[in-house]
Amino acid sequence: MVGQVDRAPDILDSKYLSQRLEAIGIKFWLIKHGPAYSATAASEELQVPLDRIVKTILFIDGSAKPLLVVCRGDKRVNQTALARRLGMDGLRLATAEEVVKITGYEVGSLPPVALLSPIRTVVDQELPPDVMVYAGGGEIDMTLKIRLSDIVEVQKAEMVRLRD
């Protein structure tokens, strides 16, 4: 089918995301759109402000423990400052293979919830908790619209300053 991305059978997707969120009673919307490979592209595609797009980024610390970071789409994470603030031994970006193995989702479609297994999660404290945000929706052409406070609750996330 034209426009459809081939997915490995063990990769999680928007259907899995939707089923998991429905099962725990979280209100959300999945929005289908053209492929968006960056926060800026998602903002343009959805016609929403870039500061309401959130990036979900997987880091690995020096002892191989994963850390999920939910960051404003218009900001960057200071890995050194964040590792120091959390008492971690450095942070590096996870590889594409690690992202799939740890979360179940592919890079570029990673949602902040409904992951393969529990992962320590931190959320950018610059985001107001009651705001609706737009995040990876499990597929490159899907976006999850969800209240930030629901992400924090589901992930048992910490609100943290991500930059100095």
C-alpha positions in Angstrom: 0.0 0.0 0.0 1.4 3.5 -0.9 2.6 5.5 2.1 2.5 2.6 4.5 5.7 1.8 6.3 6.8 -1.8 6.6 7.2 -2.8 10.3 8.8 -5.8 11.9 6.1 -7.9 13.6 7.6 -7.4 17.1 7.6 -3.6 16.9 4.8 -1.9 18.9 2.5 0.5 17.1 -0.4 3.0 17.5 -2.9 0.1 17.9 -0.9 -1.3 20.9 -0.6 2.3 22.3 -4.3 2.8 22.0 -5.2 -0.5 23.6 -2.9 0.1 26.5 -4.3 3.6 27.2 -7.9 2.6 26.8 -7.3 -0.3 29.3 -6.1 2.1 32.0 -8.8 4.7 31.3 -6.6 7.6 30.0 -8.3 10.1 27.7 -6.2 10.6 24.5 -6.4 11.2 20.8 -4.4 9.6 18.0 -4.0 11.9 15.0 -3.0 10.5 11.6 -0.9 12.8 9.4 1.9 12.8 6.8 5.3 11.5 8.0 7.0 13.8 10.5 10.6 13.1 11.4 11.2 16.0 13.8 9.3 18.1 16.3 9.3 21.0 13.9 7.8 18.9 11.2 5.2 17.6 13.6 4.3 21.1 14.7 3.9 22.2 11.0 2.0 19.1 10.1 -0.4 19.4 13.0 -0.5 23.2 13.0 0.2 23.4 16.7 2.9 25.5 18.5 6.3 23.8 18.8 6.2 24.2 22.6 3.2 21.9 22.7 5.1 19.2 20.8 7.1 16.9 23.2 10.0 14.8 22.2 10.4 11.4 23.9 14.1 10.6 24.0 15.7 7.4 25.4 19.1 7.8 27.1 21.4 5.1 28.5 23.5 5.9 31.6 27.0 4.7 32.3 25.7 1.6 34.0 23.5 0.7 31.0 20.2 1.8 32.7 17.7 3.5 30.5 16.2 6.9 31.1 13.2 8.2 29.2 13.1 12.0 28.9 10.0 14.0 27.8 11.2 17.3 26.5 9.6 20.4 25.0 9.8 20.2 21.2 11.5 23.6 21.0 14.2 22.8 23.6 17.2 20.5 23.9 18.3 18.3 26.8 21.6 19.1 28.5 22.8 15.5 29.0 25.7 16.4 31.3 23.6 18.7 33.6 20.7 16.2 33.6 23.0 13.3 34.6 24.5 15.3 37.3 21.1 16.5 38.6 19.8 12.9 38.7 23.1 11.4 40.2 23.7 9.3 37.1 27.0 8.3 35.6 26.7 10.2 32.3 24.1 9.9 29.7 24.2 9.0 26.0 21.5 8.7 23.4 20.3 5.2 22.9 20.9 3.6 19.5 17.9 2.8 17.3 18.3 -0.9 18.2 18.3 -0.1 21.9 15.2 2.0 21.5 13.3 -0.9 19.9 14.7 -3.5 22.4 13.9 -1.4 25.5 10.7 0.4 24.5 9.2 -1.7 21.7 8.9 1.3 19.4 11.0 2.7 16.6 12.9 6.0 16.8 10.7 8.8 15.6 7.5 7.2 16.8 8.3 6.7 20.5 5.4 7.7 22.7 6.0 8.7 26.3 3.6 6.0 27.6 2.6 2.4 26.9 6.1 1.1 26.7 7.3 -2.5 26.6 8.4 -2.3 30.2 8.6 0.3 33.0 11.4 2.9 32.5 12.5 5.7 34.8 11.0 8.8 33.2 11.7 12.5 33.7 9.5 15.3 32.3 10.6 18.8 31.5 9.5 21.0 34.4 9.0 23.9 32.0 5.8 22.2 30.7 2.7 23.0 32.7 1.2 19.7 34.0 -2.4 20.5 32.9 -1.5 21.2 29.3 -2.3 19.0 26.3 0.8 17.9 24.5 1.5 16.1 21.2 3.9 13.2 21.3 5.0 10.2 19.3 2.0 8.1 18.5 3.7 4.7 17.9 4.1 5.2 14.1 5.9 7.9 12.1 2.6 9.2 10.8 0.7 9.2 14.1 0.7 11.7 16.9 -0.6 11.1 20.5 -2.5 14.0 22.0 -2.6 13.6 25.8 -2.6 15.6 29.0 0.9 16.0 30.4 -0.3 15.1 33.9 -1.5 11.7 32.5 2.0 11.0 31.2 3.4 11.9 34.6 0.9 9.7 36.4 1.2 6.7 34.0 5.0 6.7 34.0 5.4 7.8 37.6 7.6 10.4 36.1 9.7 13.1 37.9 9.3 16.7 36.8 12.9 17.9 36.4 14.8 20.9 35.0 16.4 19.5 31.8 18.7 22.5 31.1 20.9 24.8 33.1 
